[in-house]
Amino acid sequence: MTGVGIFGAIIIGIFAGWIAEKALGRSHGLFVNLIVGLVGSLLGAVLFSTLNINVQAGWIGSLIVSSVGAVVLLFLLGLLRR
């Protein structure tokens, strides 16, 4: 999430966590969405770089990478809980 600053990272993290919870039919609070979104952004960045997928930097690119990472994170956590 380079280039968006700390405020931007928080906003993108909240939105990415919210998108992930809606995509997987879960219900979390604002703080959990933020944590899921921020951790998801790290996971998404690793995933995208491993697959050699280059996403343009900025708000939209960061939101896409963070959302994909957050969905993968929640999916993996769901598998571990079972």
N, CA, C and O atoms as CSV, one atom per row, in Angstrom:
chain,resi,resn,atom,element,x,y,z
A,1,MET,N,N,0.827,-1.182,0.000
A,1,MET,CA,C,0.000,0.000,0.000
A,1,MET,C,C,0.870,1.243,0.000
A,1,MET,O,O,0.640,2.171,0.775
A,2,THR,N,N,1.826,1.258,-0.835
A,2,THR,CA,C,2.690,2.419,-0.908
A,2,THR,C,C,2.003,3.535,-1.663
A,2,THR,O,O,1.262,3.292,-2.616
A,3,GLY,N,N,2.245,4.730,-1.244
A,3,GLY,CA,C,1.726,5.877,-1.969
A,3,GLY,C,C,0.401,6.408,-1.477
A,3,GLY,O,O,-0.032,7.457,-1.955
A,4,VAL,N,N,-0.268,5.749,-0.551
A,4,VAL,CA,C,-1.560,6.246,-0.096
A,4,VAL,C,C,-1.495,6.866,1.293
A,4,VAL,O,O,-2.451,7.520,1.709
A,5,GLY,N,N,-0.404,6.685,2.020
A,5,GLY,CA,C,-0.265,7.265,3.344
A,5,GLY,C,C,-1.003,6.468,4.400
A,5,GLY,O,O,-1.739,5.531,4.090
A,6,ILE,N,N,-0.800,6.850,5.651
A,6,ILE,CA,C,-1.393,6.102,6.771
A,6,ILE,C,C,-2.912,6.270,6.814
A,6,ILE,O,O,-3.628,5.303,7.075
A,7,PHE,N,N,-3.407,7.464,6.565
A,7,PHE,CA,C,-4.852,7.688,6.560
A,7,PHE,C,C,-5.505,6.882,5.438
A,7,PHE,O,O,-6.551,6.264,5.633
A,8,GLY,N,N,-4.886,6.897,4.283
A,8,GLY,CA,C,-5.399,6.128,3.150
A,8,GLY,C,C,-5.371,4.638,3.423
A,8,GLY,O,O,-6.296,3.918,3.046
A,9,ALA,N,N,-4.303,4.164,4.082
A,9,ALA,CA,C,-4.197,2.744,4.415
A,9,ALA,C,C,-5.308,2.318,5.368
A,9,ALA,O,O,-5.848,1.219,5.244
A,10,ILE,N,N,-5.648,3.181,6.313
A,10,ILE,CA,C,-6.734,2.875,7.255
A,10,ILE,C,C,-8.067,2.804,6.525
A,10,ILE,O,O,-8.838,1.867,6.733
A,11,ILE,N,N,-8.344,3.777,5.677
A,11,ILE,CA,C,-9.605,3.797,4.923
A,11,ILE,C,C,-9.700,2.580,4.006
A,11,ILE,O,O,-10.730,1.907,3.963
A,12,ILE,N,N,-8.614,2.299,3.267
A,12,ILE,CA,C,-8.603,1.144,2.371
A,12,ILE,C,C,-8.738,-0.150,3.162
A,12,ILE,O,O,-9.440,-1.064,2.729
A,13,GLY,N,N,-8.080,-0.246,4.312
A,13,GLY,CA,C,-8.190,-1.436,5.158
A,13,GLY,C,C,-9.612,-1.688,5.617
A,13,GLY,O,O,-10.079,-2.827,5.603
A,14,ILE,N,N,-10.305,-0.634,6.025
A,14,ILE,CA,C,-11.699,-0.774,6.468
A,14,ILE,C,C,-12.574,-1.239,5.310
A,14,ILE,O,O,-13.382,-2.154,5.470
A,15,PHE,N,N,-12.415,-0.612,4.142
A,15,PHE,CA,C,-13.215,-1.009,2.985
A,15,PHE,C,C,-12.893,-2.430,2.535
A,15,PHE,O,O,-13.801,-3.191,2.200
A,16,ALA,N,N,-11.619,-2.795,2.523
A,16,ALA,CA,C,-11.227,-4.142,2.098
A,16,ALA,C,C,-11.781,-5.193,3.055
A,16,ALA,O,O,-12.259,-6.239,2.617
A,17,GLY,N,N,-11.719,-4.923,4.356
A,17,GLY,CA,C,-12.299,-5.844,5.342
A,17,GLY,C,C,-13.792,-5.960,5.181
A,17,GLY,O,O,-14.347,-7.050,5.313
A,18,TRP,N,N,-14.458,-4.846,4.896
A,18,TRP,CA,C,-15.913,-4.853,4.698
A,18,TRP,C,C,-16.274,-5.657,3.445
A,18,TRP,O,O,-17.213,-6.453,3.463
A,19,ILE,N,N,-15.527,-5.445,2.364
A,19,ILE,CA,C,-15.773,-6.185,1.124
A,19,ILE,C,C,-15.586,-7.682,1.367
A,19,ILE,O,O,-16.386,-8.490,0.895
A,20,ALA,N,N,-14.545,-8.053,2.094
A,20,ALA,CA,C,-14.281,-9.465,2.374
A,20,ALA,C,C,-15.382,-10.078,3.227
A,20,ALA,O,O,-15.809,-11.204,2.969
A,21,GLU,N,N,-15.850,-9.348,4.247
A,21,GLU,CA,C,-16.900,-9.913,5.094
A,21,GLU,C,C,-18.197,-10.084,4.321
A,21,GLU,O,O,-18.913,-11.062,4.533
A,22,LYS,N,N,-18.516,-9.148,3.427
A,22,LYS,CA,C,-19.730,-9.272,2.617
A,22,LYS,C,C,-19.593,-10.394,1.590
A,22,LYS,O,O,-20.556,-11.114,1.324
A,23,ALA,N,N,-18.394,-10.545,1.010
A,23,ALA,CA,C,-18.175,-11.591,0.013
A,23,ALA,C,C,-18.305,-12.983,0.616
A,23,ALA,O,O,-18.737,-13.918,-0.059
A,24,LEU,N,N,-17.934,-13.122,1.886
A,24,LEU,CA,C,-17.983,-14.428,2.526
A,24,LEU,C,C,-19.159,-14.570,3.491
A,24,LEU,O,O,-19.252,-15.566,4.209
A,25,GLY,N,N,-20.043,-13.597,3.515
A,25,GLY,CA,C,-21.253,-13.684,4.338
A,25,GLY,C,C,-20.993,-13.696,5.829
A,25,GLY,O,O,-21.644,-14.432,6.569
A,26,ARG,N,N,-20.065,-12.903,6.266
A,26,ARG,CA,C,-19.747,-12.823,7.700
A,26,ARG,C,C,-20.155,-11.460,8.232
A,26,ARG,O,O,-20.539,-10.567,7.476
A,27,SER,N,N,-20.064,-11.318,9.541
A,27,SER,CA,C,-20.412,-10.046,10.159
A,27,SER,C,C,-19.378,-9.715,11.229
A,27,SER,O,O,-19.266,-10.408,12.241
A,28,HIS,N,N,-18.628,-8.649,10.990
A,28,HIS,CA,C,-17.610,-8.192,11.926
A,28,HIS,C,C,-17.832,-6.723,12.218
A,28,HIS,O,O,-18.642,-6.058,11.572
A,29,GLY,N,N,-17.112,-6.239,13.181
A,29,GLY,CA,C,-17.179,-4.821,13.496
A,29,GLY,C,C,-16.149,-4.043,12.707
A,29,GLY,O,O,-15.370,-4.610,11.942
A,30,LEU,N,N,-16.155,-2.742,12.904
A,30,LEU,CA,C,-15.258,-1.834,12.195
A,30,LEU,C,C,-13.790,-2.145,12.473
A,30,LEU,O,O,-12.975,-2.157,11.551
A,31,PHE,N,N,-13.449,-2.396,13.721
A,31,PHE,CA,C,-12.059,-2.656,14.090
A,31,PHE,C,C,-11.560,-3.959,13.468
A,31,PHE,O,O,-10.441,-4.013,12.959
A,32,VAL,N,N,-12.384,-5.007,13.507
A,32,VAL,CA,C,-11.994,-6.287,12.904
A,32,VAL,C,C,-11.843,-6.133,11.391
A,32,VAL,O,O,-10.930,-6.702,10.794
A,33,ASN,N,N,-12.742,-5.361,10.773
A,33,ASN,CA,C,-12.609,-5.105,9.339
A,33,ASN,C,C,-11.291,-4.411,9.024
A,33,ASN,O,O,-10.643,-4.729,8.027
A,34,LEU,N,N,-10.895,-3.471,9.865
A,34,LEU,CA,C,-9.624,-2.766,9.672
A,34,LEU,C,C,-8.457,-3.737,9.755
A,34,LEU,O,O,-7.575,-3.715,8.897
A,35,ILE,N,N,-8.438,-4.580,10.764
A,35,ILE,CA,C,-7.350,-5.545,10.942
A,35,ILE,C,C,-7.318,-6.529,9.778
A,35,ILE,O,O,-6.254,-6.809,9.225
A,36,VAL,N,N,-8.485,-7.054,9.410
A,36,VAL,CA,C,-8.559,-7.998,8.282
A,36,VAL,C,C,-8.078,-7.323,7.000
A,36,VAL,O,O,-7.354,-7.935,6.215
A,37,GLY,N,N,-8.468,-6.081,6.784
A,37,GLY,CA,C,-8.055,-5.357,5.589
A,37,GLY,C,C,-6.567,-5.082,5.545
A,37,GLY,O,O,-5.946,-5.205,4.489
A,38,LEU,N,N,-5.985,-4.710,6.674
A,38,LEU,CA,C,-4.548,-4.420,6.707
A,38,LEU,C,C,-3.709,-5.685,6.553
A,38,LEU,O,O,-2.721,-5.694,5.818
A,39,VAL,N,N,-4.101,-6.747,7.244
A,39,VAL,CA,C,-3.381,-8.013,7.084
A,39,VAL,C,C,-3.622,-8.560,5.677
A,39,VAL,O,O,-2.718,-9.122,5.058
A,40,GLY,N,N,-4.843,-8.392,5.181
A,40,GLY,CA,C,-5.162,-8.820,3.827
A,40,GLY,C,C,-4.350,-8.084,2.781
A,40,GLY,O,O,-4.017,-8.653,1.741
A,41,SER,N,N,-4.029,-6.830,3.041
A,41,SER,CA,C,-3.212,-6.082,2.075
A,41,SER,C,C,-1.814,-6.676,1.972
A,41,SER,O,O,-1.245,-6.744,0.883
A,42,LEU,N,N,-1.263,-7.103,3.092
A,42,LEU,CA,C,0.048,-7.753,3.062
A,42,LEU,C,C,-0.029,-9.088,2.327
A,42,LEU,O,O,0.823,-9.403,1.496
A,43,LEU,N,N,-1.058,-9.865,2.645
A,43,LEU,CA,C,-1.248,-11.158,1.989
A,43,LEU,C,C,-1.499,-10.975,0.491
A,43,LEU,O,O,-0.958,-11.718,-0.327
A,44,GLY,N,N,-2.311,-9.997,0.141
A,44,GLY,CA,C,-2.593,-9.718,-1.263
A,44,GLY,C,C,-1.350,-9.294,-2.020
A,44,GLY,O,O,-1.149,-9.702,-3.164
A,45,ALA,N,N,-0.513,-8.477,-1.393
A,45,ALA,CA,C,0.723,-8.035,-2.036
A,45,ALA,C,C,1.648,-9.222,-2.309
A,45,ALA,O,O,2.264,-9.306,-3.372
A,46,VAL,N,N,1.739,-10.130,-1.350
A,46,VAL,CA,C,2.563,-11.328,-1.544
A,46,VAL,C,C,1.979,-12.193,-2.651
A,46,VAL,O,O,2.708,-12.685,-3.512
A,47,LEU,N,N,0.669,-12.376,-2.628
A,47,LEU,CA,C,-0.005,-13.178,-3.653
A,47,LEU,C,C,0.203,-12.608,-5.048
A,47,LEU,O,O,0.590,-13.328,-5.968
A,48,PHE,N,N,-0.052,-11.327,-5.199
A,48,PHE,CA,C,0.057,-10.688,-6.509
A,48,PHE,C,C,1.494,-10.703,-7.016
A,48,PHE,O,O,1.722,-10.915,-8.207
A,49,SER,N,N,2.469,-10.482,-6.132
A,49,SER,CA,C,3.864,-10.493,-6.583
A,49,SER,C,C,4.316,-11.911,-6.921
A,49,SER,O,O,5.106,-12.105,-7.845
A,50,THR,N,N,3.821,-12.903,-6.181
A,50,THR,CA,C,4.161,-14.286,-6.475
A,50,THR,C,C,3.622,-14.711,-7.835
A,50,THR,O,O,4.277,-15.457,-8.562
A,51,LEU,N,N,2.430,-14.237,-8.174
A,51,LEU,CA,C,1.807,-14.567,-9.455
A,51,LEU,C,C,2.235,-13.620,-10.583
A,51,LEU,O,O,1.724,-13.711,-11.700
A,52,ASN,N,N,3.160,-12.723,-10.294
A,52,ASN,CA,C,3.637,-11.724,-11.262
A,52,ASN,C,C,2.509,-10.892,-11.859
A,52,ASN,O,O,2.497,-10.609,-13.057
A,53,ILE,N,N,1.573,-10.508,-11.021
A,53,ILE,CA,C,0.474,-9.637,-11.441
A,53,ILE,C,C,0.806,-8.232,-10.967
A,53,ILE,O,O,0.981,-7.996,-9.772
A,54,ASN,N,N,0.892,-7.308,-11.902
A,54,ASN,CA,C,1.238,-5.927,-11.579
A,54,ASN,C,C,-0.029,-5.077,-11.562
A,54,ASN,O,O,-0.685,-4.912,-12.590
A,55,VAL,N,N,-0.365,-4.545,-10.402
A,55,VAL,CA,C,-1.530,-3.679,-10.254
A,55,VAL,C,C,-1.025,-2.256,-10.055
A,55,VAL,O,O,-0.108,-2.022,-9.269
A,56,GLN,N,N,-1.620,-1.317,-10.761
A,56,GLN,CA,C,-1.223,0.077,-10.635
A,56,GLN,C,C,-1.397,0.544,-9.195
A,56,GLN,O,O,-2.362,0.177,-8.525
A,57,ALA,N,N,-0.466,1.344,-8.733
A,57,ALA,CA,C,-0.534,1.881,-7.378
A,57,ALA,C,C,-1.644,2.917,-7.279
A,57,ALA,O,O,-2.201,3.339,-8.293
A,58,GLY,N,N,-1.952,3.310,-6.096
A,58,GLY,CA,C,-3.000,4.293,-5.869
A,58,GLY,C,C,-4.152,3.665,-5.100
A,58,GLY,O,O,-4.079,2.513,-4.675
A,59,TRP,N,N,-5.196,4.426,-4.934
A,59,TRP,CA,C,-6.337,3.997,-4.124
A,59,TRP,C,C,-7.031,2.755,-4.683
A,59,TRP,O,O,-7.270,1.796,-3.949
A,60,ILE,N,N,-7.351,2.768,-5.967
A,60,ILE,CA,C,-8.095,1.659,-6.556
A,60,ILE,C,C,-7.245,0.388,-6.581
A,60,ILE,O,O,-7.724,-0.684,-6.210
A,61,GLY,N,N,-6.005,0.498,-7.008
A,61,GLY,CA,C,-5.116,-0.663,-7.028
A,61,GLY,C,C,-4.906,-1.242,-5.647
A,61,GLY,O,O,-4.922,-2.460,-5.470
A,62,SER,N,N,-4.708,-0.379,-4.671
A,62,SER,CA,C,-4.526,-0.831,-3.285
A,62,SER,C,C,-5.784,-1.500,-2.758
A,62,SER,O,O,-5.706,-2.499,-2.043
A,63,LEU,N,N,-6.940,-0.957,-3.107
A,63,LEU,CA,C,-8.204,-1.553,-2.657
A,63,LEU,C,C,-8.402,-2.934,-3.272
A,63,LEU,O,O,-8.867,-3.850,-2.593
A,64,ILE,N,N,-8.059,-3.092,-4.533
A,64,ILE,CA,C,-8.198,-4.394,-5.187
A,64,ILE,C,C,-7.285,-5.430,-4.538
A,64,ILE,O,O,-7.728,-6.526,-4.193
A,65,VAL,N,N,-6.021,-5.084,-4.374
A,65,VAL,CA,C,-5.052,-6.006,-3.767
A,65,VAL,C,C,-5.455,-6.333,-2.328
A,65,VAL,O,O,-5.416,-7.495,-1.924
A,66,SER,N,N,-5.838,-5.328,-1.564
A,66,SER,CA,C,-6.227,-5.533,-0.169
A,66,SER,C,C,-7.483,-6.382,-0.055
A,66,SER,O,O,-7.571,-7.246,0.818
A,67,SER,N,N,-8.446,-6.145,-0.921
A,67,SER,CA,C,-9.704,-6.903,-0.873
A,67,SER,C,C,-9.475,-8.367,-1.213
A,67,SER,O,O,-10.006,-9.252,-0.541
A,68,VAL,N,N,-8.694,-8.627,-2.246
A,68,VAL,CA,C,-8.386,-10.015,-2.609
A,68,VAL,C,C,-7.660,-10.701,-1.454
A,68,VAL,O,O,-7.992,-11.830,-1.093
A,69,GLY,N,N,-6.685,-10.031,-0.885
A,69,GLY,CA,C,-5.955,-10.594,0.248
A,69,GLY,C,C,-6.842,-10.828,1.456
A,69,GLY,O,O,-6.693,-11.836,2.146
A,70,ALA,N,N,-7.766,-9.908,1.723
A,70,ALA,CA,C,-8.671,-10.052,2.866
A,70,ALA,C,C,-9.631,-11.219,2.660
A,70,ALA,O,O,-9.923,-11.953,3.604
A,71,VAL,N,N,-10.125,-11.396,1.436
A,71,VAL,CA,C,-11.010,-12.533,1.154
A,71,VAL,C,C,-10.253,-13.847,1.345
A,71,VAL,O,O,-10.773,-14.789,1.943
A,72,VAL,N,N,-9.024,-13.903,0.832
A,72,VAL,CA,C,-8.213,-15.112,1.006
A,72,VAL,C,C,-7.943,-15.362,2.487
A,72,VAL,O,O,-8.017,-16.503,2.943
A,73,LEU,N,N,-7.634,-14.318,3.236
A,73,LEU,CA,C,-7.372,-14.450,4.670
A,73,LEU,C,C,-8.583,-15.012,5.404
A,73,LEU,O,O,-8.452,-15.968,6.169
A,74,LEU,N,N,-9.758,-14.433,5.182
A,74,LEU,CA,C,-10.957,-14.922,5.859
A,74,LEU,C,C,-11.305,-16.341,5.429
A,74,LEU,O,O,-11.774,-17.137,6.243
A,75,PHE,N,N,-11.081,-16.662,4.163
A,75,PHE,CA,C,-11.328,-18.016,3.677
A,75,PHE,C,C,-10.422,-19.013,4.391
A,75,PHE,O,O,-10.884,-20.055,4.856
A,76,LEU,N,N,-9.129,-18.693,4.479
A,76,LEU,CA,C,-8.186,-19.585,5.156
A,76,LEU,C,C,-8.493,-19.716,6.643
A,76,LEU,O,O,-8.391,-20.803,7.211
A,77,LEU,N,N,-8.866,-18.615,7.264
A,77,LEU,CA,C,-9.245,-18.688,8.690
A,77,LEU,C,C,-10.489,-19.545,8.883
A,77,LEU,O,O,-10.598,-20.267,9.873
A,78,GLY,N,N,-11.428,-19.469,7.942
A,78,GLY,CA,C,-12.616,-20.319,7.997
A,78,GLY,C,C,-12.275,-21.784,7.876
A,78,GLY,O,O,-12.890,-22.622,8.535
A,79,LEU,N,N,-11.299,-22.107,7.040
A,79,LEU,CA,C,-10.864,-23.503,6.906
A,79,LEU,C,C,-10.213,-24.009,8.191
A,79,LEU,O,O,-10.392,-25.166,8.570
A,80,LEU,N,N,-9.463,-23.141,8.852
A,80,LEU,CA,C,-8.785,-23.538,10.086
A,80,LEU,C,C,-9.762,-23.763,11.237
A,80,LEU,O,O,-9.513,-24.588,12.117
A,81,ARG,N,N,-10.847,-23.045,11.226
A,81,ARG,CA,C,-11.834,-23.162,12.312
A,81,ARG,C,C,-12.612,-24.472,12.240
A,81,ARG,O,O,-13.146,-24.934,13.248
A,82,ARG,N,N,-12.678,-25.065,11.065
A,82,ARG,CA,C,-13.474,-26.302,10.908
A,82,ARG,C,C,-12.756,-27.501,11.392
A,82,ARG,O,O,-13.290,-28.608,11.328
